[in-house]
Amino acid sequence: MGNKLFITEGDSYLFGQGTHYEIYNKMGAHCTTEGGKDGVYFAVWAPKASNVYVIGDFNGWDETANPMMKISKGGIWDTFIPGVKEGNLYKYLIISERGEKLYKADPYANASELRPGTASKVANLEGYEWKDEKWIEEKSKADHLKEPMCIYECHLGSWKKKDDGTEDGFYTYRELAPILCKYVKSMGYTHLELMGIAEYPFDASWGYQVTGYYAPTSRYGSGKDFMYFVDYMHKHGIGVILDWVPAHFPRDAHGLAMFDGSPVYEYADPRKGEHPDWGTKVFDYEKNEVSNFLIANALFWLDKYHIDGLRVDAVASMLYLDYGRQNGQWIPNKYGGNGNLEAMQFLRHFNSIVNKRFPRAITIAEESTAWPAVSGVVGENDSLGFTFKWNMGWMHDFLEYMKCDPLFRKGNHNKMTFSLMYAYSERFILVLSHDEVVHLKCSMLGKMPGLYDDKFKNLMVGYAYMIGHPGKKLLFMGQEFAQPTEWSEERGLDWHVLEETPHAHVQEFVKRLLHLYQKHPALYTTDYSADGFRWNCADDNTNSIFSFMRFSEDGKKSLLFVLNFTPMQRDGYLIGVPDQTKYRLILTEDVERELDSKKDVVNPVEKPQLFNGFPYAIEVNIPAYGVQVYEFTHGVGKNTKDGKSAKTGKPRKM
């Protein structure tokens, strides 16, 4: 019986069909025993190569010491080399059809040399004892759409830096796990989203120019160290999402570009195979083996590292053939359109197989256009099948409004309300990501108008609006304490500013918001149902005040948000409400004020005529840049006179 790690004819067939979902257990470098000798089995796909050799520190980088054999018509090469051990460095020397010598890292390597080195490293991922069985079981049964999700987007290399004199100051995966977990947990986040984990050569690419798709970056330790990191997060109730980049790859000589001297992983025609703006190569989704490489890679992170989800980068660039291209620089599809048909099929394949094999996992699309049905179920309404989609439209409108001087906000009022016109067209995540605080875009604090103190108050009321708005949430690291400077991967966050009261107040306010969010199902169970949201007043542009309600499924602990986006206090402000019940104030912008559950209660009065469409109204005094969140029970007392049942809060049958 042959070695189970060695590639068989059946493996080659499935790989050629694009359906060998565990090809990572065969391709690459795997420690094994053959003929009674310990060593490593190597396998690589190089269909147009004339010869392939394994070179490494174990053979003195001798270019002819260890030739590989072509074992399939599809172009798979393999060999077993006795004596090679975990930790050995290696590359493939590929001789092209034209006789060129190409020194390539292993596309399926499980570890890489620390940059600036570019060699692959033999790694053994077996043997880690996971302790997250309960987490996996619970998340496999969870309804992702009704679960709380507030994501902390994080770049591990610059969250904090060691002051130990080393050039990079990196914490390791094992060192980061307890301190990052403690912080994220205490703040009230539910998930971490990690930038730049798959190996990449250039720090300033932040991990979006990947050369080692199957290798966690060696900047912070080994693969088993990263397993420990994920396991630790799960133990403390934090999900881990990875940024994943199947849209493009860099031209680095040791990477995937022209892998065997021919366009193996990329489209051959540069009008499809290159991004002019980015200087990168585009994966050829039409090739089954390329599709298999990517889909198996997604499953690899879910399987070997127990990752909870993948945020797919630059989906729009995959879907549009003319993305970033001028006339004459792109090729229409067979129907004459600008949609990449094989990319659509690839994304549906990816989402369907992830959902089937790992129901606990979510997929998130960074898709910046109005492409229809990005999220949903594959097979329904031509959906691409993502669990969620980033709401880039909301982000742009929100930031444009927040940048306005309060004097001019009345003319931009609709920027904050327009998102509710399409909020239920997709399963959205509201995002304020790293992309919004780099490249001279200013930090979140720097975007805010007004004098020094007003900037912090603006930011706090903006965050309150975000938490109240339907959709899951994402904040980039540092935004939670009003990082004053733009983010850079070269330095740690400005943690020292927490010694200043305004920054500490913003952090405490965000912490209260996030704990409020997790405590109240009204803020997450009805994110994707129009029954879960209603404006109290959407058009008070004169005062720049927004008031709206979030309803829980049972009506209990429903919430009323009243937000003042001006430096003017509004006393005696009337808000129409649906129910004759107590409205208890549970959160304000004043982080030092202790709320009294008995005294901070507002009772509505019945109106002889509907007030903003409601039978009752409450009167409140709302401070400058005021945030007031009230808890109430919806559907109590008399019929609400607004077309809703007093018992259920849902539309009455007429």
C-alpha positions as CSV (number, residue, x, y, z in Angstrom):
1,M,0.0,0.0,0.0
2,G,1.4,3.4,-1.0
3,N,2.2,6.3,1.3
4,K,-1.0,8.1,2.0
5,L,0.7,11.5,1.7
6,F,1.8,10.7,-1.9
7,I,-0.3,12.0,-4.7
8,T,-2.3,9.4,-6.5
9,E,-4.0,9.2,-9.9
10,G,-7.2,10.0,-8.1
11,D,-5.7,13.1,-6.5
12,S,-4.5,14.3,-9.9
13,Y,-7.9,13.8,-11.4
14,L,-9.8,15.7,-8.7
15,F,-7.2,18.5,-8.8
16,G,-7.7,18.8,-12.5
17,Q,-11.5,19.0,-11.9
18,G,-11.0,21.7,-9.3
19,T,-12.6,19.7,-6.6
20,H,-9.7,18.3,-4.5
21,Y,-10.7,20.4,-1.4
22,E,-8.0,18.9,0.8
23,I,-5.2,19.1,-1.8
24,Y,-3.1,21.0,0.8
25,N,-2.6,17.6,2.5
26,K,-0.7,16.4,-0.6
27,M,0.8,19.4,-2.3
28,G,3.7,21.2,-0.7
29,A,6.2,19.7,1.8
30,H,5.1,17.0,4.2
31,C,7.2,15.2,6.8
32,T,6.7,11.4,6.4
33,T,8.5,8.1,6.3
34,E,9.2,6.1,3.2
35,G,11.1,2.8,2.9
36,G,11.9,3.0,6.6
37,K,13.6,6.4,6.2
38,D,12.3,9.7,7.7
39,G,12.2,12.6,5.3
40,V,9.9,15.0,3.4
41,Y,7.6,14.5,0.5
42,F,7.5,17.4,-2.0
43,A,4.8,18.0,-4.7
44,V,4.3,21.0,-6.9
45,W,2.2,22.0,-9.9
46,A,4.3,23.3,-12.8
47,P,2.5,22.2,-16.0
48,K,4.9,23.9,-18.5
49,A,8.2,23.1,-16.8
50,S,10.8,21.0,-18.6
51,N,12.5,20.0,-15.3
52,V,12.0,20.7,-11.6
53,Y,14.5,20.3,-8.7
54,V,14.2,20.8,-4.9
55,I,17.1,22.9,-3.6
56,G,17.6,23.8,0.1
57,D,19.9,24.0,3.0
58,F,19.8,20.2,3.4
59,N,21.6,19.7,0.0
60,G,23.8,22.9,0.0
61,W,21.4,24.4,-2.5
62,D,22.8,22.1,-5.1
63,E,20.7,22.7,-8.2
64,T,20.7,19.1,-9.5
65,A,21.0,17.0,-6.3
66,N,17.2,16.3,-6.0
67,P,15.3,16.2,-9.2
68,M,11.5,15.8,-9.2
69,M,9.4,13.5,-11.4
70,K,6.4,14.6,-13.4
71,I,3.7,12.2,-12.3
72,S,0.6,13.5,-14.1
73,K,-0.4,14.8,-17.5
74,G,-1.8,17.9,-15.7
75,G,1.7,18.8,-14.6
76,I,2.3,17.7,-11.0
77,W,5.8,16.9,-10.0
78,D,6.9,15.1,-6.8
79,T,9.8,13.5,-5.0
80,F,10.6,12.1,-1.5
81,I,13.9,13.3,0.0
82,P,15.2,11.3,3.0
83,G,16.9,13.1,5.8
84,V,15.0,16.4,5.3
85,K,13.5,17.7,8.6
86,E,11.1,20.2,9.9
87,G,12.7,23.7,9.8
88,N,14.8,23.1,6.7
89,L,14.7,25.8,4.1
90,Y,13.9,25.0,0.4
91,K,12.8,26.3,-3.0
92,Y,11.9,24.8,-6.3
93,L,14.3,25.3,-9.2
94,I,12.1,25.2,-12.2
95,I,13.5,25.0,-15.7
96,S,11.1,26.5,-18.2
97,E,10.4,25.3,-21.7
98,R,12.8,28.0,-22.9
99,G,15.5,26.8,-20.5
100,E,15.2,29.7,-18.0
101,K,16.1,29.0,-14.4
102,L,13.3,30.1,-11.9
103,Y,13.8,30.0,-8.2
104,K,10.4,29.7,-6.7
105,A,9.0,29.5,-3.2
106,D,6.5,26.6,-2.7
107,P,2.9,27.8,-3.3
108,Y,1.6,25.3,-0.8
109,A,4.4,25.8,1.8
110,N,3.1,25.8,5.4
111,A,5.9,28.1,6.6
112,S,8.3,30.7,5.1
113,E,11.6,32.3,5.9
114,L,11.4,35.7,7.6
115,R,11.7,38.5,5.1
116,P,13.9,39.6,3.5
117,G,14.5,35.9,3.0
118,T,12.2,34.3,0.5
119,A,12.7,30.6,0.9
120,S,10.0,28.2,2.1
121,K,10.4,26.3,5.3
122,V,9.4,22.7,6.1
123,A,6.7,22.7,8.8
124,N,4.7,20.0,10.5
125,L,1.2,21.2,11.5
126,E,0.3,18.0,13.2
127,G,0.3,17.5,16.9
128,Y,-1.3,20.7,18.3
129,E,-3.9,19.8,20.9
130,W,-6.9,22.0,20.3
131,K,-9.2,22.9,23.3
132,D,-12.0,24.7,21.5
133,E,-14.4,21.8,20.8
134,K,-17.2,23.5,22.7
135,W,-16.7,26.7,20.7
136,I,-16.7,24.9,17.4
137,E,-19.9,23.0,18.3
138,E,-21.7,26.1,19.4
139,K,-20.8,28.2,16.4
140,S,-21.7,25.4,14.0
141,K,-25.3,25.6,15.3
142,A,-25.5,29.4,15.6
143,D,-27.6,31.7,13.3
144,H,-24.9,34.1,12.2
145,L,-27.5,36.7,11.1
146,K,-28.9,36.9,14.6
147,E,-25.7,36.8,16.6
148,P,-23.9,39.9,17.9
149,M,-20.9,40.9,15.8
150,C,-18.8,43.8,16.6
151,I,-15.4,43.3,14.9
152,Y,-12.0,44.8,16.0
153,E,-9.9,45.0,12.8
154,C,-6.3,44.6,13.8
155,H,-2.8,44.7,12.3
156,L,-0.8,42.5,14.7
157,G,2.6,44.0,14.0
158,S,1.5,47.6,14.9
159,W,-1.2,47.1,17.6
160,K,1.6,47.4,20.1
161,K,5.4,47.4,19.7
162,K,8.0,46.2,22.1
163,D,10.5,48.8,23.3
164,D,13.3,46.3,23.4
165,G,15.7,47.7,20.9
166,T,14.8,45.3,18.1
167,E,14.2,46.7,14.6
168,D,10.6,45.6,14.3
169,G,9.5,45.3,18.0
170,F,7.0,42.5,17.1
171,Y,5.2,40.6,19.7
172,T,4.8,36.9,18.9
173,Y,1.4,35.2,18.4
174,R,1.8,33.6,21.8
175,E,2.7,36.9,23.5
176,L,-0.1,38.7,21.8
177,A,-2.8,36.2,22.6
178,P,-3.4,37.1,26.3
179,I,-2.9,40.8,26.1
180,L,-4.9,41.4,22.9
181,C,-7.7,39.0,24.0
182,K,-8.0,40.7,27.4
183,Y,-8.3,44.1,25.8
184,V,-10.8,43.1,23.1
185,K,-12.9,41.1,25.5
186,S,-13.0,43.9,28.1
187,M,-14.0,46.5,25.4
188,G,-16.9,44.4,24.3
189,Y,-15.9,43.2,20.9
190,T,-17.0,39.8,19.7
191,H,-14.5,39.2,16.9
192,L,-11.0,40.0,15.8
193,E,-10.3,40.6,12.1
194,L,-6.7,40.1,11.3
195,M,-4.9,41.9,8.5
196,G,-1.9,40.3,6.8
197,I,-1.5,36.7,8.2
198,A,-0.8,34.8,5.0
199,E,3.0,35.3,4.3
200,Y,4.0,38.4,2.3
201,P,7.4,40.0,1.6
202,F,6.7,43.7,1.9
203,D,5.6,45.2,5.2
204,A,3.9,48.2,3.7
205,S,1.6,46.0,1.7
206,W,-0.1,45.1,5.1
207,G,-0.5,41.5,3.9
208,Y,-2.4,42.2,0.7
209,Q,0.4,41.2,-1.6
210,V,0.6,37.5,-0.7
211,T,3.3,35.1,-1.7
212,G,2.6,32.3,0.8
213,Y,-1.1,31.5,0.8
214,Y,-0.7,28.5,3.1
215,A,1.8,30.0,5.6
216,P,1.0,32.3,8.5
217,T,3.6,35.0,8.4
218,S,6.8,34.2,10.2
219,R,7.0,37.8,11.6
220,Y,5.2,36.7,14.7
221,G,6.1,33.0,15.0
222,S,5.3,29.5,13.7
223,G,2.1,27.9,12.5
224,K,1.6,26.2,15.9
225,D,2.1,29.5,17.6
226,F,-0.8,30.9,15.5
227,M,-2.9,27.9,16.4
228,Y,-2.3,28.8,20.0
229,F,-3.4,32.4,19.3
230,V,-6.7,31.3,17.7
231,D,-7.3,28.6,20.4
232,Y,-6.8,31.2,23.1
233,M,-9.3,33.6,21.5
234,H,-11.9,30.8,21.3
235,K,-11.3,29.9,24.9
236,H,-12.3,33.4,25.9
237,G,-15.2,33.8,23.5
238,I,-13.6,35.8,20.7
239,G,-14.0,34.8,17.0
240,V,-11.1,35.2,14.6
241,I,-11.6,36.4,11.0
242,L,-8.8,36.5,8.4
243,D,-8.4,38.9,5.5
244,W,-8.1,36.7,2.4
245,V,-6.9,37.9,-0.9
246,P,-8.0,35.7,-3.9
247,A,-8.2,38.7,-6.2
248,H,-4.6,39.3,-7.2
249,F,-1.0,38.5,-6.3
250,P,2.4,40.3,-6.6
251,R,5.0,39.9,-9.3
252,D,7.8,39.0,-6.9
253,A,10.3,36.7,-8.6
254,H,9.9,34.0,-5.9
255,G,6.1,34.1,-6.0
256,L,3.3,32.8,-8.2
257,A,3.9,35.1,-11.2
258,M,5.0,33.2,-14.4
259,F,5.6,30.3,-12.0
260,D,7.1,27.9,-14.5
261,G,8.0,30.4,-17.1
262,S,4.4,30.6,-18.4
263,P,1.2,32.2,-17.0
264,V,0.3,29.3,-14.6
265,Y,-1.8,31.1,-12.0
266,E,-2.6,34.3,-13.9
267,Y,-4.6,35.0,-17.0
268,A,-2.3,34.9,-20.1
269,D,-3.9,38.0,-21.7
270,P,-2.7,41.0,-19.7
271,R,-6.0,42.7,-20.4
272,K,-7.4,40.2,-17.9
273,G,-4.3,39.0,-16.1
274,E,-2.9,42.3,-14.8
275,H,-4.2,45.2,-12.7
276,P,-2.8,48.4,-14.2
277,D,-3.3,50.5,-11.1
278,W,-1.8,48.0,-8.6
279,G,0.9,46.4,-10.8
280,T,-0.3,42.9,-9.7
281,K,-1.4,39.7,-11.4
282,V,-5.0,38.5,-11.6
283,F,-5.8,34.8,-10.8
284,D,-7.1,32.8,-13.8
285,Y,-10.4,31.6,-12.3
286,E,-11.1,29.7,-15.5
287,K,-8.4,27.1,-14.7
288,N,-9.7,24.4,-12.4
289,E,-6.3,24.0,-10.7
290,V,-6.2,27.7,-9.9
291,S,-9.7,27.7,-8.5
292,N,-8.8,24.5,-6.5
293,F,-5.6,26.2,-5.2
294,L,-7.7,29.1,-3.8
295,I,-10.8,27.3,-2.6
296,A,-8.6,24.7,-0.8
297,N,-6.7,27.5,0.7
298,A,-9.8,29.0,2.2
299,L,-10.7,25.6,3.6
300,F,-7.2,25.1,4.9
301,W,-7.4,28.1,7.2
302,L,-10.8,26.9,8.5
303,D,-9.6,23.3,8.9
304,K,-6.0,23.6,10.2
305,Y,-6.3,26.9,12.1
306,H,-10.0,26.8,13.2
307,I,-10.6,30.2,11.7
308,D,-14.1,31.5,12.1
309,G,-14.5,33.4,8.9
310,L,-12.8,35.0,5.9
311,R,-13.2,38.6,4.7
312,V,-12.6,38.5,1.0
313,D,-10.5,41.5,-0.2
314,A,-11.2,43.5,-3.4
315,V,-14.3,41.5,-4.6
316,A,-15.2,44.3,-7.0
317,S,-11.9,43.9,-8.8
318,M,-12.7,40.3,-9.4
319,L,-16.3,40.8,-10.7
320,Y,-15.6,43.6,-13.2
321,L,-13.5,43.0,-16.2
322,D,-13.0,46.8,-16.6
323,Y,-12.1,47.4,-13.0
324,G,-9.3,50.0,-13.0
325,R,-9.0,49.8,-16.8
326,Q,-9.6,52.2,-19.6
327,N,-11.2,51.5,-22.9
328,G,-9.1,49.1,-24.9
329,Q,-7.5,47.7,-21.7
330,W,-10.1,45.0,-21.1
331,I,-12.0,42.2,-22.9
332,P,-15.8,41.9,-22.7
333,N,-17.3,38.6,-21.7
334,K,-19.0,36.3,-24.2
335,Y,-22.2,38.3,-23.8
336,G,-20.5,41.6,-24.4
337,G,-20.7,42.7,-20.8
338,N,-18.1,43.7,-18.2
339,G,-18.8,41.0,-15.7
340,N,-16.2,38.3,-15.1
341,L,-18.3,35.1,-15.5
342,E,-15.7,32.7,-14.2
343,A,-15.0,34.9,-11.2
344,M,-18.7,34.9,-10.4
345,Q,-18.7,31.1,-10.6
346,F,-15.6,30.9,-8.5
347,L,-17.1,33.0,-5.7
348,R,-20.3,30.9,-5.7
349,H,-18.2,27.7,-5.6
350,F,-16.1,29.1,-2.7
351,N,-19.1,30.2,-0.7
352,S,-21.1,27.0,-1.2
353,I,-18.3,24.7,-0.2
354,V,-17.3,26.8,2.8
355,N,-20.9,26.8,4.0
356,K,-21.2,23.0,3.4
357,R,-18.0,22.0,5.0
358,F,-17.7,24.6,7.8
359,P,-21.2,25.9,8.7
360,R,-19.7,27.7,11.7
361,A,-17.7,30.0,9.3
362,I,-18.8,33.2,7.8
363,T,-17.6,34.9,4.6
364,I,-17.5,38.6,4.1
365,A,-17.2,40.5,0.9
366,E,-15.4,43.8,0.6
367,E,-17.4,44.8,-2.5
368,S,-17.6,48.6,-3.1
369,T,-20.3,48.8,-5.8
370,A,-24.0,48.1,-6.1
371,W,-23.5,44.6,-7.6
372,P,-26.8,42.8,-6.8
373,A,-27.1,39.8,-4.4
374,V,-23.5,39.7,-3.1
375,S,-24.8,38.2,0.2
376,G,-27.4,35.5,0.5
377,V,-27.7,31.8,-0.4
378,V,-26.1,30.4,-3.5
379,G,-28.8,29.3,-5.9
380,E,-31.2,32.0,-4.8
381,N,-31.6,35.2,-6.8
382,D,-28.2,34.6,-8.5
383,S,-26.5,35.4,-5.2
384,L,-22.8,35.1,-4.8
385,G,-23.4,33.5,-1.5
386,F,-21.5,35.6,1.0
387,T,-22.7,35.7,4.6
388,F,-22.2,39.4,4.8
389,K,-21.1,42.4,2.7
390,W,-19.2,45.5,3.8
391,N,-21.5,48.6,3.6
392,M,-19.2,50.9,1.7
393,G,-22.0,53.3,0.7
394,W,-23.0,53.9,4.4
395,M,-19.3,54.4,5.2
396,H,-18.8,57.1,2.6
397,D,-22.0,59.0,3.4
398,F,-21.4,58.8,7.1
399,L,-17.9,60.2,6.8
400,E,-19.0,63.0,4.5
401,Y,-21.6,64.0,7.0
402,M,-19.3,63.7,10.0
403,K,-16.7,65.9,8.3
404,C,-19.3,68.7,7.8
405,D,-19.2,71.7,10.1
406,P,-22.5,71.5,12.2
407,L,-23.6,74.7,10.5
408,F,-23.8,72.9,7.2
409,R,-25.1,69.5,8.4
410,K,-28.7,70.6,7.9
411,G,-28.0,70.6,4.1
412,N,-26.5,67.1,4.3
413,H,-29.0,65.5,6.5
414,N,-30.0,62.9,3.9
415,K,-26.5,61.4,4.0
416,M,-27.3,59.9,7.3
417,T,-30.8,58.6,6.4
418,F,-30.2,57.4,2.8
419,S,-28.6,54.1,4.0
420,L,-32.0,53.0,5.4
421,M,-33.4,53.0,1.9
422,Y,-31.2,50.0,1.0
423,A,-30.3,48.6,4.4
424,Y,-32.1,45.4,3.8
425,S,-31.0,44.8,0.2
426,E,-27.9,42.9,1.5
427,R,-26.7,41.5,4.8
428,F,-24.5,44.5,5.6
429,I,-21.6,45.1,8.0
430,L,-21.0,48.8,8.8
431,V,-17.3,49.4,8.5
432,L,-14.8,52.1,9.6
433,S,-11.7,50.2,8.4
434,H,-8.0,50.8,8.1
435,D,-8.5,52.2,4.6
436,E,-10.2,55.2,6.1
437,V,-7.3,56.3,8.3
438,V,-4.3,56.1,6.0
439,H,-2.8,57.9,3.0
440,L,-3.6,61.4,4.1
441,K,-7.2,60.6,4.9
442,C,-6.6,61.6,8.5
443,S,-7.5,59.7,11.6
444,M,-11.1,59.4,12.6
445,L,-10.5,62.2,15.2
446,G,-8.7,64.3,12.5
447,K,-11.8,64.1,10.3
448,M,-14.0,65.7,12.9
449,P,-14.9,69.5,12.6
450,G,-14.7,72.0,15.4
451,L,-12.4,73.0,18.2
452,Y,-10.4,70.4,20.1
453,D,-13.1,69.3,22.6
454,D,-15.8,69.3,19.9
455,K,-13.8,66.8,17.8
456,F,-14.2,64.2,20.5
457,K,-17.9,64.9,21.1
458,N,-18.5,64.6,17.3
459,L,-16.8,61.3,17.2
460,M,-18.8,59.9,20.2
461,V,-22.2,60.8,18.8
462,G,-21.1,59.4,15.4
463,Y,-20.1,56.0,17.0
464,A,-23.5,56.0,18.8
465,Y,-25.3,56.3,15.5
466,M,-23.2,53.5,14.1
467,I,-24.1,51.1,16.9
468,G,-27.8,51.9,16.6
469,H,-27.9,51.6,12.8
470,P,-29.0,48.1,11.5
471,G,-26.0,45.9,10.5
472,K,-23.1,44.2,12.1
473,K,-20.1,46.5,13.0
474,L,-16.4,46.9,12.4
475,L,-13.9,49.4,13.9
476,F,-10.2,49.5,13.1
477,M,-7.8,49.5,16.0
478,G,-7.2,52.9,17.6
479,Q,-10.5,54.3,16.5
480,E,-11.9,53.2,19.9
481,F,-9.8,55.8,21.8
482,A,-9.7,58.5,19.1
483,Q,-6.2,57.8,17.8
484,P,-4.9,61.3,16.9
485,T,-2.6,60.3,14.0
486,E,-3.1,58.3,10.9
487,W,-2.2,54.6,11.2
488,S,1.1,53.3,10.0
489,E,2.4,49.8,10.1
490,E,5.8,51.1,11.1
491,R,4.8,52.1,14.6
492,G,2.5,51.1,17.4
493,L,-0.8,52.8,18.3
494,D,-0.6,56.0,20.3
495,W,-1.6,54.3,23.6
496,H,0.0,57.1,25.6
497,V,-2.8,59.5,24.7
498,L,-5.1,57.5,27.1
499,E,-3.4,59.5,29.8
500,E,-5.4,62.5,28.4
501,T,-9.0,62.8,29.6
502,P,-10.7,63.2,26.2
503,H,-9.2,60.1,24.7
504,A,-9.9,58.1,27.8
505,H,-13.5,59.3,27.7
506,V,-13.9,58.2,24.1
507,Q,-12.5,54.7,25.0
508,E,-14.9,54.4,27.9
509,F,-17.8,55.6,25.8
510,V,-17.1,53.0,23.1
511,K,-16.8,50.3,25.8
512,R,-20.2,51.2,27.1
513,L,-21.6,51.2,23.6
514,L,-20.3,47.8,22.8
515,H,-21.5,46.3,26.1
516,L,-24.9,47.9,25.5
517,Y,-24.8,46.3,22.0
518,Q,-24.1,42.8,23.3
519,K,-26.6,43.1,26.1
520,H,-29.6,44.1,23.9
521,P,-30.7,41.6,21.3
522,A,-32.7,44.5,19.6
523,L,-29.3,45.7,18.3
524,Y,-28.4,42.5,16.5
525,T,-31.2,39.9,16.2
526,T,-33.2,42.0,13.8
527,D,-30.4,43.5,11.7
528,Y,-31.8,42.1,8.5
529,S,-35.5,42.5,9.1
530,A,-37.3,45.8,8.4
531,D,-39.4,45.1,11.5
532,G,-36.4,45.7,13.6
533,F,-36.0,49.5,12.9
534,R,-38.2,52.5,12.7
535,W,-37.5,56.2,12.6
536,N,-39.1,58.4,15.2
537,C,-38.0,61.4,13.2
538,A,-35.8,61.2,10.1
539,D,-36.2,64.7,8.8
540,D,-35.3,67.1,11.6
541,N,-32.5,68.7,9.6
542,T,-33.1,72.1,11.3
543,N,-31.8,70.7,14.6
544,S,-29.6,67.9,13.1
545,I,-31.2,65.5,15.5
546,F,-31.9,61.9,14.6
547,S,-34.2,59.7,16.6
548,F,-35.0,56.0,15.8
549,M,-35.9,52.8,17.5
550,R,-34.5,49.3,17.4
551,F,-37.0,46.5,18.2
552,S,-36.2,43.1,19.7
553,E,-38.1,40.1,18.4
554,D,-40.2,39.9,21.5
555,G,-40.5,43.7,22.0
556,K,-38.7,43.6,25.3
557,K,-35.7,45.8,25.9
558,S,-36.3,47.7,22.7
559,L,-34.2,50.8,22.3
560,L,-34.8,54.5,21.4
561,F,-31.8,56.5,20.2
562,V,-31.9,60.3,20.3
563,L,-28.7,61.9,18.8
564,N,-27.8,65.5,18.6
565,F,-25.2,66.4,15.9
566,T,-24.8,70.1,16.8
567,P,-23.1,72.0,19.7
568,M,-26.6,73.4,20.6
569,Q,-28.5,72.1,23.6
570,R,-32.2,71.4,22.8
571,D,-34.5,71.6,25.8
572,G,-38.1,70.5,25.7
573,Y,-37.5,68.4,22.6
574,L,-40.5,66.3,21.6
575,I,-40.2,62.8,20.2
576,G,-43.1,60.7,19.0
577,V,-43.2,57.2,20.4
578,P,-45.4,54.2,19.7
579,D,-46.1,52.9,23.3
580,Q,-47.5,54.2,26.5
581,T,-44.8,52.7,28.6
582,K,-41.8,53.9,30.6
583,Y,-38.7,55.0,28.7
584,R,-35.7,54.4,30.8
585,L,-32.4,56.3,30.0
586,I,-29.6,53.7,29.9
587,L,-26.8,55.5,28.1
588,T,-25.6,59.1,27.6
589,E,-22.5,60.9,26.2
590,D,-21.5,61.7,29.7
591,V,-19.2,58.9,30.7
592,E,-18.9,60.1,34.3
593,R,-22.7,60.3,34.9
594,E,-24.2,57.5,36.9
595,L,-27.7,56.8,35.6
596,D,-30.5,56.2,38.1
597,S,-32.9,53.4,37.0
598,K,-35.7,55.1,39.1
599,K,-35.1,58.7,38.3
600,D,-33.9,58.6,34.7
601,V,-37.3,57.6,33.4
602,V,-39.5,59.5,30.9
603,N,-43.2,58.9,30.7
604,P,-45.0,59.6,27.4
605,V,-48.1,61.7,27.0
606,E,-50.9,60.8,24.7
607,K,-51.4,63.2,21.8
608,P,-54.9,64.1,20.5
609,Q,-53.4,64.0,17.0
610,L,-50.6,61.8,15.8
611,F,-47.1,63.3,16.4
612,N,-44.8,62.3,13.6
613,G,-47.1,59.4,13.1
614,F,-47.1,58.3,16.7
615,P,-49.9,58.4,19.3
616,Y,-47.6,59.4,22.2
617,A,-44.7,61.7,22.7
618,I,-41.9,62.2,25.2
619,E,-40.2,65.4,26.1
620,V,-36.4,65.4,26.6
621,N,-33.6,67.8,27.2
622,I,-30.7,66.8,24.9
623,P,-27.3,68.4,25.4
624,A,-24.9,69.6,22.8
625,Y,-23.6,66.6,20.9
626,G,-26.0,64.6,23.2
627,V,-26.5,60.9,23.1
628,Q,-29.5,59.5,24.8
629,V,-30.5,55.8,24.5
630,Y,-33.7,54.7,26.2
631,E,-34.9,51.2,26.9
632,F,-38.6,50.4,26.6
633,T,-41.0,47.5,26.0
634,H,-42.7,47.7,22.6
635,G,-46.3,46.6,22.0
636,V,-47.8,47.4,25.4
637,G,-50.9,49.3,26.5
638,K,-53.5,50.5,24.0
639,N,-53.4,49.9,20.3
640,T,-50.7,52.1,19.0
641,K,-52.9,53.8,16.4
642,D,-50.1,53.6,13.9
643,G,-51.0,50.4,12.1
644,K,-49.1,48.2,14.4
645,S,-50.5,45.6,16.8
646,A,-50.1,46.7,20.5
647,K,-49.3,43.1,21.4
648,T,-46.7,42.2,18.8
649,G,-45.6,45.5,17.4
650,K,-46.0,44.0,13.9
651,P,-48.3,45.4,11.2
652,R,-51.9,44.6,11.9
653,K,-53.8,42.6,9.3
654,M,-56.4,44.9,7.7
